[in-house]
């Protein structure tokens, strides 16, 4: 992803202002937070450590019901000027006492135990931990903001090793919001960022409650808390349910965004369903018609779409629609539930979505972001969880720079994935998505970050990468790396893999773009890429399908924009055009942007078809981007992460208008690949598998390449690409045996003649190929 050119501009003070009004922090002589208590103290036998609090108060369950007025400032004096805020809140009374016991350290998170509910959280460096809870009748939550009951944990009774825990007996099994206030050393240069004024999300919370509707500006500063549900019946996957289990060499991946797929009015869906997991279910027939058999979903872990708007900054008009800013690694994005249904409904509906996709024979791969979190940088932190729980453990720090956060993600922080505690969090999260939600695989954003040690140095055998590859529960999953990061660790073809990891092949993207747009000297590289990138992946037991071939992905130009713009046009992003990649290896075919010139439009159409054909005939695993099947444009914006508009939304009306030409070609070529296994070999090509009709490899100016993939049954396939700007009379080799050549594809022809799956006979000894065109012939 490319939303990494400037730090996230958040202010922790702004983020905490509208959160939780109860137990208002006031300064004590010891310099840490105590609480205003405006109602009787309920003693449940938990002693608040004097050493941790500088106070002699003991056995506190804190309840506040009166008006409270307080000021909040950054605990470390690091906030922006004017960051002291006043809040006046009406805090509800909490009257129900609960019997507690010390609880248990495992499992982390919330778990149901005999006659109670157990809470457990890791913090190695904390000196004080307080569980904050809010109970409501079913369906009566007013959101995370509001009064909470606070249970201070005694480190002598409620701590085992570095895990703090408590069990509340006969506690509700659902309809509870919870979080933690945590305090500890305030040594900034030692890497600590404790601030007990903030109620933090449990990293192991399985559900997160926040605002209910995506993009609801009335709730843009709402808080987030964990919740759980032990009351609902297990999800019914059905008696006849089964996993698709599609072999990797047969995959055709469709990268897509859940919300953007159906958010537009042109989807024809009810407004309550648009942009939701249910909306995707309703559009599965489109995916089936297109012919893909795996979806790669942009992040569906909980994130805050208003993160750019928490303080004044050049991007405060943006709404994060891509989701590469994780708040919690276990909870599904709650605002993808239909009709503002909240986290429980989101959890149920994402399962319905996976079940429906599996029923249609489509696998589900999740794009996951374990390289950083939403908590931004030290200048403008957005503290919601990890930073306040144990910053020194969860993030990579620079001990030579006053404990500042290292930034290999481009987003202000870097998750410390090879620390044993963080590694276990990553593994447990992945297992949860496989066992609870039945997903089929993961694509790891900026996965080179996961190849760095706790000090940021690259590792030859990163423990977390090995653990993922060797994990029994994850053994059936596709695991795909984006093998680079923003610190320059480029590992395409060299990603530690244990013969399991596939890779987004960035060299495939670049070489195909350059050849097809007509760059000189690219013929050999083009041949290498379409034949499986053996130079990168033919090592040990790796296979061609470990190369995820793509020309277009969510970040960068769409396919239409790749052939319509030479330059990015990102002014709408608010950064003066400084964000996004400057070198897109694109060609506008003679005019920048929209045009009515029929000649230019014809070249653009051919080029889009050339790219798609090259992708689908290549050895390896093809991946295409949502919307390219109808020619979606972002009008030259190559970093559109913050636009919840038609720039990103699938345009169903445009699809309908292009069903009989552009879309038809795309679906037919996908179908052709799936029915001709010569393109998806499980092993690298041998000399007998391909004939290169080329005696001119060293000609730097040559932009033509022809080759034949041989089929054991004689159904050879001849393919040629002409990237010159002139016609070429191409000699056609004799077909095998008594067979004859049939033309299946000629991208220079108009629909429906540009792709005829049954083939058109009458191919002679030569073929006159148009400029910027490609052909495919089949021997029958």
N, C-alpha and C positions, 0 to 999 in steps of 0.2 A: 504494500500500500504506500501512498505517497503523501499522506497528510502529515509530513514530518519536517517541513522546512523551518518552522519556528516552534518554540515551546508552546504548550497549551497555556492559555492565559487565564488561570483561575486564581481566586483568592480564597484561602481557607476560611477567612473571617466572613466573607459573604456567604459561603456555603453553609456555615453553621448558624447564621442568623435566624432562619425560619424553622429550625429543626425542633428540638425538644425543649419545652419550656420548664419542665419540672427539675427539681434539685438544682437550682441555679447556682453556678459556681461563683464563689467569692474568694478573694485572696486571704490566706492565713499568714501568720508570721513566718511560717516555714516556706512560704512561696508556692504551695501547691493548693489544689482546689478542695474546699470543703463544700457544704451545701446549706442553703437556707431551708430549715425544716419548719413548716407552718402548720403541722398537725402532729398528734402524739406519735412518738416513736414506738414501733412494734419490734420488740426484742425477739429475735429468732435464734440467738446464740451464736451469731457469726461476729467475730471480733474484728474491728478495723485496726490494723496494725498501727501503733503509734509511730513507728519508724517510717512507715509509708506515708502517713498523713500529717504528721506534726500536730496531731490532735488527740485528746484523751477520750473522744467519743467512742463508744463501743456498742456492738450489737445493733447496727443500724439497718432498718428497712425504711428507706426514705420516702415520704409521701408529702405532696404539696398540693394545697387546694385553693390558696388565696392568690390575689393578684401579686405578681412578682415583677419587679423592674430591676434590670441589671445591665451592666455593660460588659462587652466581650472584646478582648484584644488578643492579638496573636501571642501565644505563649512564649515565643522566642524573639519578639520584637522584629520579626522579618516581614510583616505584612506591608501592604501598600499604604501610603499616607491616607488618612481619613478612614481607616479601617475599623475604628471603634464604633460599635453599633449599639443602639438601645432597643430593647424588646420589652413589650408589655403583653403578657399572655394570661388568659384565664385557664387555670390548671385544674383538671377534674380531680375529685377526691378518689383515692383508692382505699377500700375498706376491708378487703378480704385478706386475712392472714393465711400463710401456708406453712406447713411443717416442712422442714428441710433436713437433709443429711449431707455429709461431705461429698457424696457422689463419687464418680469414678472417672479416670483419665482417658478411657477409651470406650467408644470411638470419639473422635473429635466432632464437634458440632452438637446437634441436638439428637438424642436417642430416647426411645421409650424403654423404660426399665420397669421392674415389678413395682406396681403402685406409684409410679411417678414418672417424671421426665428429667433426664440428665442433660446438663449443659457442660461442655468442655471446650476450652480454648487454649492454644499455645501462645505463650509469650515468655521468652527466655529472660528478657531484661526488665520486665515490668516489676514494679514494687507494690502496686495496688490495682486490683481488678474489681469492677462493680458490674454485676449483671443488671440490665435495665429491661423491664418487662411491662407490657401493656396487654390486658386481657379485655376482650369484647365479646358480646353475643355474636353468634354466627351471622355473618353478613353485615355487621354493624360497625366495621372499622371506619373511622374518619380519616384514614391515612396515617402515615408514620408520625406526623407532627402532633404534639399534645403531651399530656401528663403521663409519667411512667413511674412505676414502683422500682426502687433500686435496692439491690441486695449486695452488700459489700462482702467480698470473699476474704476469709481469714487465711493468710499464707501458711499458717501452721496446720490448718485443718482441711483447707480446700485447695491444696496444691500438691501435685506429685511430680517431682522433677521440674520441668518447665511448663507443665500443663495445669491450668487452673480449672476447677470443676465444682459443681454443686448439683444436688438432686432435689427437686421440689416434689413433695409427695402429693398424690391425688390432684395433680395439676392438669389443667385442660389439655387435651390431646390435639387441639387445633385452635384457630382463632386467637393466636397469641403473636404479638410483635415483640421482638427482642433485639438487643444490641449490648454493647459493652462500653463503659468508660474505663480507660486504662491510663495509669500514670507510671512514671519511671524516671530515670536520670534525664536531666535536661542538658546534657553535654552535646551540643550541636556538632562540635568537632570530632566527637566520638561516634557520630552517626545516629544519635537518638533524636526522635521527633515526637515524643510523647506530648499529649495535650488532653487532659482529662475533661475538658469542657465539651468534647465532641463525643457523641454516641456513635459507635463504630459497628459496621456490619461484620458478623461472624464470617470468616473466610470459608467455613464449611456449611454455611446456611444453604439448604437445598432449594429454598424459595426466597425471593426478595420482594418486599412490598414497597411501592413508590407511588408516583402519580399513575393514574389508571389509563389515560388516553395519550397516545403518541402525539407529541408536539403541542400539548395543551399549555398555552402560554400563561394561563391563569395559575398554573401550578409549577412554573418553571424553576422555582427555588425550593421545591418540596424536598423532603428528606427521604432516606431509604433505610429500611430495617429488614432483618431476617424474619422469616416466619416458617411454620411447619404444619404438617397435616398427617396425623396418625389415625384419623377417623374415617377417611374415605376408603372405599373398597379398592382393591387392586385393579388396575386398568385391564380391561378385557381385550386381549390381543386376538381372540377368536380361535376356534378349534382348528380351522384350516390355515391359520397364519403360518407363513414361513419366510425366512430371509431369502432375498434374491440370490445371494452368493454368486455374483457374476465374476468370472475369471478376469484378472486384471488386463489381459491382452484383448478382451472383448469390450472394455469400457469405452463409452463416449460421454464425456463429462460436460455438464452445462453449468457454468458458474452463474449464480443468481442471488438476488437480494429478496428476502421474504416480503418485506414491506413494499419495495418498489415494484414488485411483480404485479400487484393488483391494486395499488393505492389510487391510481388514476380513475377518474369517473368513467373513462372509456372502457374499463373492465366490465361494466354492466352489472357489478355486484351491489348488493345492499350496502349503504354507507357504513353500517356496523361491522361489515365483513371485510371491506377493503383494507388491504395492507396487513392482513392477519394470516396466521397459520391456516385457518379455515379457508381464506381466500385462495391460498395456494392449492388446497385440495380441489376447489371448484375448477381450477384451470389445468388440472392434470391431463385432460384430453388434448390440450395443446402440446404438452410435452410428449405425449404418445404419438401425435401426428408428426411432430418434428423428428422423432426417432431416437432421442437421447435415452440413455439407460442409467444415468447417475446425475444427481444434482449436487453441486458443491455450494453450500449455503454460506453467504457472507455471515459474519458473527451473529449468533442467536443467544449468546450469553447476556445476562443483564448489563445494560449500559445506560448512561444518562445522555439522551439526545440533546439536552440543553447545556451541556458542559461548556460550550463556547460563550454562553450568555450569562454566566455567573458574575461577570465583571465587565466593565467597559474595555473594549479592545477592538482592533480592526476586523475581527471575525465574529463580532457579537450579533450579527444578523443571521448566522449560520445555524443549521440544525444537523447534528451528526446522523446521517442516514446509513452510513456504511457499518458503523458499530465497532470499529477497531479501538475500543477504549473500555476494556472489561472492568466491571465493578466486582464481579463474583464469578467464579469458575464453575459453579454447580447449578446456578439458577437460570432457567430459560428466560429470555426477554419477555417481561410480563406485559408490555404494551403491544406485543404482537398477538395478544388474546383478542378475540372478537368482542365488540360492544363494551370495551372497558372492563372486561371480566376479571382482571387482576391475576396474581401469580398462580393460584390453584387452577384457574381455568386455562391459563397459558400452558401449564404443565400437562393438563389433560389434552388440550387441542394440538400441542406439538406431537404428542403420541398418536393422536388421530391422524395427523399429517404423515408421520412416518409410516404408520400402518397402511394408509391409502396409497402412498408412493410404493411401498413394498408390494401391495396387492396389484399394482400396475407394472411390476417388474423393474422398478426404478430404485437404485440404491441412494442412500443419503450420506453425504460426506460433509462434515462441518469444518468451516474455516475457523480455527481457534487461535487466540492471541495470548500466548504465554510469555511473550518477550517484554511486555510492559503492562501497566494498568492505567486506569483513569486518573490516578492521583498526581499526575503531572510532575512538575519540577520543584526545586526549593524556592524559586522566586515567587511563584504563584501556585502553591499547592492546593489540591482539592482533596483533602483528607477525608476518606470515607471508610477505610478498613486497614489495610496492611501497614501503611505508613504510621498510623497511630498505635497499632498493636505491637509491632517490633520492626521498625524501619531497618535496623542494622542486620536483621536476618533476611527479610524479604527482598531487599534491594541491594544491587551492587553499589559500593561506595568507593570513593577515592580517598584513601587515608593520607595521601600527600597533599590534599587540597581541602583540609578542614572537614573531612567527612562528607563532602558534597556527593550528590548522586551522580553516578556514571550514566551516560546517555548513549547507548548503542542502538536504541530504538528510534531515535529522532523525535521522541515524544516526551522527553524530560526525565524518564526513569528507565531502569532496566531490571526486570525481575531476576532474582538470584537463583536461577533454576537448578544449579548443581549443588546448592546447599542441601543437605539431606532432608531437612524439614520442608523446604520448598519443593524439592523433587517429589516427596511423598504426596504433597498437595496436588501437584500436576498429575501424578499417576492416579490418585483417588478420583480426581475430577474426570479424567478420561474413562476410567472404569465405570463411573456413575453414568456417563452418557451412553455407554455401551449396554450396561445391564438394565438401567431404568428406562432409557429412551430408544434402545435397539438401533442406534446409528451404525453405519457400516464403515466409517473411516473418518480420518481427520487430515486437514491440510494445515500445516503449522506456519503461521505468519512469521516472517523474519526469523526463520529457524536457526540461522547461524548464531543468534544470541544464545540458544540452548547449547551451543558448542563452546561456550566460554566458561572459564572457572569463576570462582567467587570473586577473584580480583580483576576479572574481565579479560584475562589472557586466554587465547585459543587453546583448546584441548584436542589432542589426537583421538582420544576415546572418551567422549563426554559421558558421564554416568547416566544422566537422564535420557540421552538418546539411546544408549544401550538398553536401559531398563524398559523403555517403551517398545523397543524391538523384540525384547525377550519376554514380555509380560504375557502370562497365559490368557487372561481375559481379553487382551487386545490382539491376540494372535490371529483372529479372523479378520481383523480390520485392515483396510488400506491406510497406509501412513505416508503422507506426502510432505516434503519440506519445500519451503521457499528458501533456497540455499544461499542467502545473503543477508546482511543487516546494514544498518546505517553507520557502522563503524568500519566498513571496508572489508569485512570478512566474507569474501566471495568464494563459495564452495561448490559451484556448479560442476558436476562430474567428480567432485572430491568430498562430498558430504559423507560423514561417517554413517555407515548404512547397515552393517551386519546382514547384508543381502536382503534386507526387508524394505528399507526406505526408498521410495520414489522421490523424484525431484521435479519441481517446475524448471523446465529447461530454458533458461533465459537466452542461451546461445542459439537455440532453435528459433526463438522469436526474432532475434536480431538478424540472423543470417537469412531467414526467409523474407523478412521485410526488405532487406537490401537487394536480394536477387530479383524479387518480383517487381520492385519499383524501377529496376534497370540499372543498378550500380554495376560497375565493371569489376572483374576479378572475383566474382562471388560464385561461379559455377561449381567449383569443387566443394566449397562449403555447403552449398545448397544440396548437392548430391549426398554429402555425409549426413546432413540432418534428415532428409526424407528417408534415408536407409537405416535410421535407428540410432544415430549418434554413437556408433561403436567406439569412436575415439574417447568418449566420455564414460561409457557405461559397460563396455565389454571387459569386465574385470571380475575376478572371483566368480560368484554365481549370479551376478546381476543380469537382468534381461532387458530387451528393448522397451518393454512396457514400464520400466522404471524411469523412463523419460516421459514426463508429462509435457506433451507438445502443445504449444499455444502461440498464437499470433496476437491475440487480444485478451486482456484481463480487465478486472474492474478498475484498476488504476491505469491511467494512460488514455489514449484515444480509443473510441469505439472503432469498429471496422469501417463504417462510413466516414468517420472523421479522419482515419488513417489515409484515405484516398482523396480527401477534400481539403486538408489543411497542411501547410508546411510549418506552421508555427502554432504554439498553444495560445489560447485566448481565455485567460483565467481571471480577468478583471473582476468578475462577479464574486470571487473568493475573498476580496478585501485585502489582499496582500500586495497590491501593485504589480501583479504578474510575476512575483518572485517565487511562488510555489510551483510545484510540478516540474516535470522533466523538460529540459530545453531541447534535447536531442531525441526526437521520436522516430527517426528513420522513416519518415512519412513523405508522401508526394501528393500534391493537390491536383495533379493531372492538368495543370495549366491555369488554374484560377483559385484564389484563396476564398474558400467558403462557398455559400450557395450561389448558384448560377443557373441561367436558363439555356446556356449553350449546349445544344444537343450533342455535339461531338465530345465535349468534355464529360458530359453525363454518361455517354456510352462507354468511354474509357473507364470511368469510375465503376460502372456496373461490371465491366469485364474484370477489372482488378479485384473487386470484392469476390467475384466467382473464382478467380485464379487463386486467391489466398485460401478460400474455403476448400477448393479441390486439393491443393497441396497439403493442407492440414489432414484431410480425410484419407489421403492415399499414403501418408507417411507411416513408417514403422514406429511404434510407440503408442502412447495413449493420448488421443486428441481431447482438447478442452476448448470449448467456445464460450462466448459471453452472451448472456441474456440480452435479447434485443437485436443482436447482429443478424438474426434470421429474417428481419424485415428492414434492416438498415437504419437502426436507431442513431440519432445524432445528439451530441451534447454541445454542438456548435463550437467545437474546438476547445472546450474545457477538458483538460487532461488530468484534472484533480478535483472531481466533483463531489467529494465526500460530504459536503455540508449543504446540499440542496435537496430539500424534500419537495421537489417540483417535477415538471415534465422533463427536466434535464436528465433526471435519473429514472423517472417512472416509465414503465413499459407502456407503450402507446398502442392500445389494442385496435384503434381505428386505422392506424398506419399499417398494422399487420394485415387487417382485412383488405385494405386497398392493394396490397402487394402479394396477396395469397397466390395468385396465378402466375407470378413471374419470379421475383427474388426469393420469396419463401419457398416456392415450389422447387427451385433449383437446390436450395440448401437442404431440404428434407430428402430429396431424391439422392443426393450425393451421400448423405449420412446412411440412408438405407442401402446404397450400393456397397459402402464399406462394410456394413454389418453382415451382408450376405456373401462377401468375398473375403475369406479368411487369409488370403495372400497378403493383405495389408496389416493384419494383426498377428504376426508370427510370435510364437513364444520364445524363439531363439534368434540370434543374430543371423543376418544373411550370409550365406556361403556363396562362393563364385558361381555355383550352379543355379542359384536362386534368382540372379539378376544379370541382365546384359545391358551394359552401358553403350549406347550407340554414339560413341564419342571418340574421335581421334585427335581432338583439339583442346585437350585439358589446359595446356599452357598458354592459350590465347587469351590474354588479359581482357580483350575487348569482346570476347564471345559471351553472349547473354542467352544462349539457346542450350537446352539440355533435353535429351530423349533417352528413354530406357524402357526395358521390358521386365516386368516381374513374371517369373515362370511359375506355373501351377503344375503339380505332379500329374494332374489329369488332362493337361493340354490346354486348359483355359487361360492361356497367357493374356497378360494385360500390358498394352503399350501406352506409354504416357509421354507427352512432350510439352515443354513450356517455352514459349517465345517471349522474352522480355525486351526484345529489340523494338524500335519504333518503325519497323518496316516488315512487309510480308516476307516469308521464307518458304521456298518450295522444299518440302521435307521428304526425303526418301523413306518409304515405309518398308521395314523388313518383311520377309515372307512369313506368313503364319505357320504354326506347327502342323505337320501332317496334312490332312485334307481339309483343315479348317479354313475359315475365311474371317477377315477382319470386319467387325461391326463398330460403327461409331456410337459411343455412348455419350460422350461429352465433347462439345466444342463451345467454349465460353464466348466466342465471337458471335454465335447465333442467338436470335431472339427466342424467348420462351414460346412454345414448349420444346423447340428443337435443340436448345442448348444442353438438355439432358434427357435422353431417351433410354430408360433402363433396359429395354429389350434389344436396343441397338438398331442402328440403321445400316443396311448392307450397301454394297457398291463401292467399297474402298479400294482404290487402285494402288499402283506402285509409288505414287507420290501424293502429298497432301499440302495444299497451299494454306499455310498458317498465317493468320492476321497478326498485326502488331499487338503486343500485350494480350496474348491469348494462350490458352492451353487446350489440349485435346486428350481424350482417353479412348482407346480402342480395345475391344475384347475379341479374342479368337474364339469363334464358335463353329 
